[in-house]
Amino acid sequence: MTDIQLNMDGEPGWEPFDAPALVGASLRFVSGDRTGNRFRMRYFRNASGELVARVWFGPETEGPPGHAHGGSIAAVLDEVLGLAAWAAGYPIVVGNLNIHFRHLLPLQTVVQVDSEVVAAAGRKISVRGRIVLGDRIFAEADCLCITLPEEQRRQLG
Ligand SMILES: CCCCCCCCCCCC(=O)SCCNC(=O)CCNC(=O)[C@H](O)C(C)(C)COP(=O)(O)OP(=O)(O)OC[C@H]1O[C@@H](n2cnc3c(N)ncnc32)[C@H](O)[C@@H]1OP(=O)(O)O
């Protein structure tokens, strides 16, 4: 795993950020993958304070030969964009996630997930995100997050 972890170092102005800890220890499907064969990832906040993730799509995420399954891409966006809302102070679950798959995403490649909380209206929090490598956009997403009532949060937590 060493080489991959080295590749996942952040950029100037980025700070490592333990985003999954915001919701406890439940996120085992993506960031908490214990096998390391599905996903390996690290979270940061960039110089603007937005949540950014570096993600490695492992062999167990395969869909089209040699490339990531769309569901694995959706899983990553679900987690990162949901946590972007949590990191901005909104205790939410994801209610709706629309994804445009722009290019096939090659396996065993470290890509970047950018996020931006774009609006908050009542319980509805809108987050945008994308998965990129340099100029190449693999996927773009609009995510509608819904804040949880206190009682429901206590039941989950
Ligand atoms: C410690 C904790 C750990 C929590 C851990 C959280 C981890 C986050 C990171 C991982 C992300 C995930 O995987 S989350 C897992 C995937 N998501 C889910 O399983 C969510 C399942 N769905 C739900 O639980 C529910 O449908 C909710 C909570 C989203 C909404 O139900 P509700 O609470 O009854 O609220 P409801 O009245 O229906 O809706 C409130 C407002 O939002 C709007 N709204 C609701 N859903 C939608 C929708 N899909 N599209 C458009 N609008 C919607 C409604 O029109 C309404 O607007 P208005 O009338 O007010 O205008």
The ligand as an SDF file (V2000), in Angstrom:
LIG
                    3D

 61 63  0  0  0  0  0  0  0  0999 V2000
  -25.2830    9.7990   13.5090 C   0  0  0  0  0  0  0  0  0  0  0  0
  -25.9600    9.8220   12.1490 C   0  0  0  0  0  0  0  0  0  0  0  0
  -25.1580    9.1120   11.0870 C   0  0  0  0  0  0  0  0  0  0  0  0
  -25.6960    9.3810    9.7310 C   0  0  0  0  0  0  0  0  0  0  0  0
  -24.7100    8.8930    8.6980 C   0  0  0  0  0  0  0  0  0  0  0  0
  -24.8100    9.6870    7.4240 C   0  0  0  0  0  0  0  0  0  0  0  0
  -23.6970    9.3170    6.4780 C   0  0  0  0  0  0  0  0  0  0  0  0
  -23.5990   10.3180    5.3510 C   0  0  0  0  0  0  0  0  0  0  0  0
  -22.5550    9.9140    4.3310 C   0  0  0  0  0  0  0  0  0  0  0  0
  -23.0120    8.7410    3.5250 C   0  0  0  0  0  0  0  0  0  0  0  0
  -24.1700    9.0920    2.6570 C   0  0  0  0  0  0  0  0  0  0  0  0
  -25.1460    7.9770    2.5880 C   0  0  0  0  0  0  0  0  0  0  0  0
  -24.8110    6.8730    2.2410 O   0  0  0  0  0  0  0  0  0  0  0  0
  -26.6980    8.2630    3.0710 S   0  0  0  0  0  0  0  0  0  0  0  0
  -27.4740    6.7370    2.7230 C   0  0  0  0  0  0  0  0  0  0  0  0
  -28.3160    6.8330    1.4700 C   0  0  0  0  0  0  0  0  0  0  0  0
  -29.5120    7.6120    1.7920 N   0  0  0  0  0  0  0  0  0  0  0  0
  -30.5540    7.0420    2.3860 C   0  0  0  0  0  0  0  0  0  0  0  0
  -30.6180    5.8420    2.6420 O   0  0  0  0  0  0  0  0  0  0  0  0
  -31.6970    7.9730    2.7230 C   0  0  0  0  0  0  0  0  0  0  0  0
  -33.0350    7.2660    2.7900 C   0  0  0  0  0  0  0  0  0  0  0  0
  -34.1100    8.2730    2.8570 N   0  0  0  0  0  0  0  0  0  0  0  0
  -34.5020    8.7790    4.0320 C   0  0  0  0  0  0  0  0  0  0  0  0
  -34.0500    8.3620    5.1220 O   0  0  0  0  0  0  0  0  0  0  0  0
  -35.5830    9.8180    4.0060 C   0  0  0  0  0  0  0  0  0  0  0  0
  -36.2730    9.7570    2.7550 O   0  0  0  0  0  0  0  0  0  0  0  0
  -35.0250   11.2470    4.2110 C   0  0  0  0  0  0  0  0  0  0  0  0
  -34.3710   11.3910    5.5950 C   0  0  0  0  0  0  0  0  0  0  0  0
  -33.9870   11.6390    3.1210 C   0  0  0  0  0  0  0  0  0  0  0  0
  -36.1900   12.2510    4.0960 C   0  0  0  0  0  0  0  0  0  0  0  0
  -37.2780   11.7690    4.8610 O   0  0  0  0  0  0  0  0  0  0  0  0
  -38.0350   12.6910    5.9270 P   0  0  0  0  0  0  0  0  0  0  0  0
  -37.1420   13.0140    7.0680 O   0  0  0  0  0  0  0  0  0  0  0  0
  -39.3440   12.0130    6.2290 O   0  0  0  0  0  0  0  0  0  0  0  0
  -38.2590   14.0470    5.1930 O   0  0  0  0  0  0  0  0  0  0  0  0
  -39.3360   14.4600    4.0960 P   0  0  0  0  0  0  0  0  0  0  0  0
  -40.4470   15.1690    4.8270 O   0  0  0  0  0  0  0  0  0  0  0  0
  -39.6770   13.3270    3.1990 O   0  0  0  0  0  0  0  0  0  0  0  0
  -38.4710   15.5050    3.2400 O   0  0  0  0  0  0  0  0  0  0  0  0
  -37.9900   16.7250    3.8100 C   0  0  0  0  0  0  0  0  0  0  0  0
  -37.8340   17.6940    2.6580 C   0  0  0  0  0  0  0  0  0  0  0  0
  -36.8580   17.1630    1.7490 O   0  0  0  0  0  0  0  0  0  0  0  0
  -37.4500   16.9090    0.4540 C   0  0  0  0  0  0  0  0  0  0  0  0
  -36.9420   15.6420   -0.0630 N   0  0  0  0  0  0  0  0  0  0  0  0
  -36.7220   14.5070    0.6180 C   0  0  0  0  0  0  0  0  0  0  0  0
  -36.1940   13.5490   -0.1850 N   0  0  0  0  0  0  0  0  0  0  0  0
  -36.0890   14.1060   -1.4020 C   0  0  0  0  0  0  0  0  0  0  0  0
  -35.6390   13.6360   -2.6700 C   0  0  0  0  0  0  0  0  0  0  0  0
  -35.1690   12.3950   -2.8260 N   0  0  0  0  0  0  0  0  0  0  0  0
  -35.6630   14.5020   -3.7260 N   0  0  0  0  0  0  0  0  0  0  0  0
  -36.1170   15.7750   -3.5780 C   0  0  0  0  0  0  0  0  0  0  0  0
  -36.5670   16.2680   -2.3890 N   0  0  0  0  0  0  0  0  0  0  0  0
  -36.5580   15.4600   -1.3260 C   0  0  0  0  0  0  0  0  0  0  0  0
  -38.9570   16.8360    0.7290 C   0  0  0  0  0  0  0  0  0  0  0  0
  -39.6970   17.2120   -0.4180 O   0  0  0  0  0  0  0  0  0  0  0  0
  -39.1220   17.8660    1.8400 C   0  0  0  0  0  0  0  0  0  0  0  0
  -39.0830   19.1620    1.2970 O   0  0  0  0  0  0  0  0  0  0  0  0
  -39.9820   20.3790    1.8600 P   0  0  0  0  0  0  0  0  0  0  0  0
  -41.3980   19.8980    1.8350 O   0  0  0  0  0  0  0  0  0  0  0  0
  -39.4850   20.5850    3.2680 O   0  0  0  0  0  0  0  0  0  0  0  0
  -39.6840   21.5180    0.9530 O   0  0  0  0  0  0  0  0  0  0  0  0
  1  2  1  0
  2  3  1  0
  3  4  1  0
  4  5  1  0
  5  6  1  0
  6  7  1  0
  7  8  1  0
  8  9  1  0
  9 10  1  0
 10 11  1  0
 11 12  1  0
 12 13  2  0
 12 14  1  0
 14 15  1  0
 15 16  1  0
 16 17  1  0
 17 18  1  0
 18 19  2  0
 18 20  1  0
 20 21  1  0
 21 22  1  0
 22 23  1  0
 23 24  2  0
 23 25  1  0
 25 26  1  0
 25 27  1  0
 27 28  1  0
 27 29  1  0
 27 30  1  0
 30 31  1  0
 31 32  1  0
 32 33  2  0
 32 34  1  0
 32 35  1  0
 35 36  1  0
 36 37  2  0
 36 38  1  0
 36 39  1  0
 39 40  1  0
 40 41  1  0
 41 42  1  0
 41 56  1  0
 42 43  1  0
 43 44  1  0
 43 54  1  0
 44 45  1  0
 44 53  1  0
 45 46  2  0
 46 47  1  0
 47 48  1  0
 47 53  2  0
 48 49  1  0
 48 50  2  0
 50 51  1  0
 51 52  2  0
 52 53  1  0
 54 55  1  0
 54 56  1  0
 56 57  1  0
 57 58  1  0
 58 59  2  0
 58 60  1  0
 58 61  1  0
M  END
$$$$
